[in-house]
Amino acid sequence: MLAQAFGKLRILSGLEGSRKEVSYYIHKQGCHTTSKFLTICRKLCSNYIQHQCWKCGSEIQNSSLFCSLCSTLQKPDESMTYFDILHIKQGFEVEDEDLTTKYRQLQNVLHPDRFSVKNAEERKISEQYSALVNKAYSTLHQPLARGLYILHLHGINLHEDTRETDPQFLAEIMETNEELAEAQHPHDVRRLENANKSVMDKLTKDVAKAFRAGDIDAAKQVLLKMKYYSSIAARIKDLKQKAGIE
């Protein structure tokens, strides 16, 4: 199936290279499955395909925010990933400071207030683009959400009803939840919070290692565990707010 798609990829992306060259490029990117191939397709096409400005019709690169001829804000390209939108290299390990800086720069440019005197269509685009940038940032800023999104890009989705089956792990989660339910004093809540944070920090390192090694299955298993501990963190936060614990 992958081999049959190479020819179509060259046509869509406008690549000048031979089928062998395209095949080598895709293999080098770690493409061994159809879902991964589709991700590489989107990346290649986004690099080479030119689009027309929706207002004046001039050709522009899809990564351009504004038309170079009429300076009109362009519509978000549906093929772009959250990493593309924020101009961040795709991967689990990201620099928080770099991510935040690029997010703020984009929001400064795209904020709807800057388009208050533009026509209705461009105002609508600015609102859509600004919301998309917010979504991209909130997803990539959190390790769990970022990991789940990378799985999604690989064609894997951990649905709400996906459950861990390891009895020992489930027993540990149950015990932690019981301790949390019985916590009577602020220091007990803080102790559980610190313990949960330590586990999350370790799991974050584990999933980073798995993604770095290209072991998607291992990353999936770690992220599934992180979902449980994330739920505990949410319970702790809620408990602290209700009890007035700082």
Secondary structure as UniProt FT lines:
FT   HELIX           2..13
FT   HELIX           19..28
FT   TURN            29..30
FT   HELIX           34..48
FT   STRAND          50..52
FT   TURN            54..56
FT   STRAND          59..61
FT   TURN            62..63
FT   TURN            68..70
FT   TURN            78..79
FT   HELIX           82..85
FT   TURN            86..87
FT   HELIX           96..110
FT   HELIX           112..115
FT   TURN            116..117
FT   HELIX           120..141
FT   HELIX           143..153
FT   TURN            154..155
FT   TURN            160..161
FT   HELIX           167..182
FT   HELIX           186..212
FT   TURN            213..214
FT   HELIX           216..243
//
